[in-house]
């Protein structure tokens, strides 16, 4: 079973401080010449009716990425900020997306994912609709990635402004959506970025056509 795009909103979480990357804004880093978030948007677009970039800084740069992408008819896309004075972690980004989400399902993806499997959304929706749970997280090998999840919104309360995303999701039973072994859902160090062919954005930041 699959979910219709009209039932799903996507939130790309790109509000991290990038401390282990020397403070780089990872969502704007480039792979094959394009910002990571641009590739994610284009991969998710066919399967959702709305898509939000949840960020903490560099609003004009992220807005420029969105401005260069044509939405599907009726599709909403925009930027939201987590409204915290510091970097409160992914739960703050989820809270920002939650407040603008009007669909029964919310799909969350980390903004530093260097690329999703082609059938990522199908794997997530299949796992959610075939398991006795209303939340699933992506699993690669034995590792669960809580920032890559699909949830039924009425299963959970409004996310807190701070705290653990994992703890909040665990307020209801959590299932898993297995991903191919080669899947990389985040980059946390310069070495990992190099392994994935990811490079810093030019300075000053220049959007890609």
C-alpha positions as MATLAB code, in Angstrom:
seq = 'XXXXXXXXXXXXXXXXXXXXXXXXXXXXXXXXXXXXXXXXXXXXXXXXXXXXXXXXXXXXXXXXXXXXXXXXXXXXXXXXXXXXXXXXXXXXXXXXXXXXXXXXXXXXXXXXXXXXXXXXXXXXXXXXXXXXXXXXXXXXXXXXXXXXXXXXXXXXXXXXXXXXXXXXXXXXXXXXXXXXXXXXXXXXXXXXXXXXXXXXXXXXXXXXX';
ca = [
       0.000    0.000    0.000;
       1.180    3.539   -0.758;
       0.103    6.968    0.425;
      -1.238    9.530   -2.031;
       0.943   12.649   -2.335;
      -2.013   14.717   -1.085;
      -1.693   12.943    2.275;
       1.989   13.694    2.868;
       4.040   16.764    3.789;
       7.845   16.569    3.672;
      10.162   18.404    6.041;
      13.877   18.628    5.307;
      15.778   19.251    8.539;
      18.693   21.560    7.768;
      19.043   23.567   10.980;
      22.173   22.011   12.451;
      25.252   23.863   13.626;
      27.653   21.598   11.690;
      30.155   21.674   14.564;
      32.024   18.559   13.431;
      32.231   20.103    9.970;
      33.850   23.313   11.172;
      30.524   25.150   11.317;
      29.584   24.570    7.665;
      25.902   24.704    6.793;
      25.686   21.138    5.535;
      22.438   21.492    3.602;
      24.121   23.984    1.281;
      27.175   21.803    0.614;
      27.478   20.589   -2.957;
      27.367   17.171   -4.531;
      27.661   16.961   -8.324;
      27.450   20.757   -8.349;
      24.090   21.024   -6.575;
      23.252   21.860   -2.947;
      22.321   18.758   -0.966;
      18.880   20.151   -0.152;
      18.150   20.804   -3.827;
      18.723   17.147   -4.671;
      16.545   16.085   -1.739;
      13.729   18.405   -2.788;
      13.764   17.039   -6.315;
      13.740   13.449   -5.048;
      10.809   14.029   -2.684;
       8.687   16.325   -4.885;
       6.720   13.646   -6.773;
       5.483   12.000   -3.565;
       4.326   14.947   -1.434;
       1.871   17.833   -1.670;
       3.932   20.225    0.452;
       7.616   20.550    1.253;
       9.323   22.710    3.862;
      12.970   23.471    4.518;
      13.449   23.739    8.284;
      16.557   25.849    8.876;
      18.310   28.027   11.447;
      20.471   30.355    9.325;
      21.219   31.450    5.750;
      17.559   32.055    4.932;
      18.266   33.903    1.629;
      20.462   31.052    0.392;
      17.850   28.406    1.114;
      15.100   30.557   -0.377;
      17.222   30.884   -3.520;
      17.338   27.098   -3.781;
      13.546   26.918   -3.604;
      13.127   29.753   -6.071;
      15.067   27.706   -8.623;
      12.706   24.718   -8.388;
       9.302   24.599  -10.069;
       6.642   23.151   -7.747;
       4.094   20.673   -9.035;
       0.603   22.101   -9.613;
      -0.900   22.885   -6.219;
       2.285   21.985   -4.351;
       3.387   24.240   -1.497;
       7.078   24.806   -0.773;
       8.683   27.163    1.680;
      11.236   27.885    4.387;
      10.576   27.759    8.131;
      13.008   28.604   10.919;
      13.194   26.881   14.284;
      12.996   30.227   16.158;
      15.482   29.252   18.854;
      18.297   31.497   20.016;
      20.796   28.672   19.659;
      20.960   25.306   17.906;
      18.413   23.228   19.830;
      18.752   20.110   17.683;
      16.422   18.423   15.205;
      13.411   18.434   17.536;
      13.243   22.236   17.167;
      13.248   21.855   13.396;
      10.482   19.267   13.556;
       8.404   21.603   15.716;
       8.706   24.343   13.077;
       7.528   22.006   10.297;
       4.767   20.569   12.496;
       3.178   23.999   12.850;
       2.765   24.449    9.083;
       1.855   20.836    8.265;
      -1.809   20.296    7.366;
      -1.669   16.707    6.092;
      -2.230   13.500    8.096;
       1.303   12.240    7.397;
       4.677   13.927    7.834;
       7.871   12.685    6.204;
      11.129   13.953    7.731;
      14.530   13.806    6.061;
      17.936   15.078    7.249;
      19.204   17.957    5.118;
      22.723   16.525    5.002;
      21.713   13.248    3.379;
      23.975   12.994    0.307;
      21.250   11.217   -1.630;
      18.270    8.985   -0.957;
      17.557    5.562   -2.471;
      15.334    5.965   -5.517;
      12.541    4.098   -3.722;
      13.016    5.843   -0.356;
       9.443    7.117   -0.024;
       8.004    3.803   -1.179;
      10.069    1.930    1.420;
       8.901    4.300    4.143;
       5.209    4.171    3.225;
       5.236    0.403    2.774;
       6.787   -0.047    6.208;
       4.262    2.281    7.824;
       1.210    0.723    6.188;
       2.218   -2.910    6.778;
       3.394   -2.689   10.397;
       1.299   -2.231   13.522;
       2.712    1.214   14.144;
       2.098    4.810   13.151;
       5.762    5.859   13.087;
       8.631    4.316   11.136;
      12.286    5.328   10.993;
      14.810    4.463    8.296;
      17.205    1.683    9.251;
      20.548    0.975    7.570;
      22.054   -2.253    8.840;
      21.590   -2.120   12.600;
      21.450    1.687   12.746;
      18.186    3.557   13.124;
      18.099    7.106   11.750;
      15.459    9.000   13.705;
      15.769   12.140   11.570;
      14.575   10.071    8.590;
      11.075    9.046    9.558;
       7.464    8.907    8.433;
       4.732    9.468   10.985;
       1.003    9.746   11.314;
       0.536   13.129   12.958;
      -2.360   12.210   15.217;
      -0.159    9.589   16.903;
       2.019   12.223   18.591;
       1.665   15.536   20.445;
       3.225   18.806   19.343;
       7.017   18.347   19.485;
       8.731   20.167   22.354;
      11.107   22.989   21.526;
      14.054   21.064   22.953;
      14.987   17.529   23.839;
      15.525   14.252   22.049;
      13.805   13.531   18.758;
      14.144    9.840   19.520;
      12.413   10.218   22.893;
       9.554   12.171   21.347;
       8.987    9.622   18.582;
       9.105    6.846   21.163;
       5.950    8.179   22.817;
       4.272    5.770   20.396;
       5.564    2.406   19.053;
       8.230    2.915   16.384;
       8.713    0.590   13.421;
      11.579    0.477   10.944;
      11.948    0.841    7.193;
      15.020   -1.076    5.964;
      17.235    0.741    3.488;
      19.973   -0.630    1.179;
      23.290   -1.218    2.935;
      25.016    1.510    0.913;
      22.543    4.215    2.003;
      24.102    7.290    3.631;
      21.597    9.478    5.463;
      24.031   11.990    6.944;
      27.552   13.351    6.755;
      29.202   14.306   10.031;
      32.906   14.728    9.305;
      35.054   16.067    6.455;
      36.182   12.504    5.753;
      32.591   11.316    5.343;
      31.871   14.269    3.068;
      34.875   13.399    0.899;
      33.771    9.759    0.712;
      30.381   10.906   -0.631;
      31.806   13.450   -3.063;
      30.385   16.362   -1.054;
      32.197   19.707   -1.086;
      31.713   23.040    0.711;
      29.543   25.632   -1.008;
      31.360   28.531   -2.674;
      31.809   31.699   -0.624;
      29.911   33.927   -0.993;
      27.149   31.406   -1.571;
      25.924   31.378   -5.154;
      22.763   29.479   -6.170;
      22.951   26.824   -8.863;
      20.680   27.179  -11.883;
];
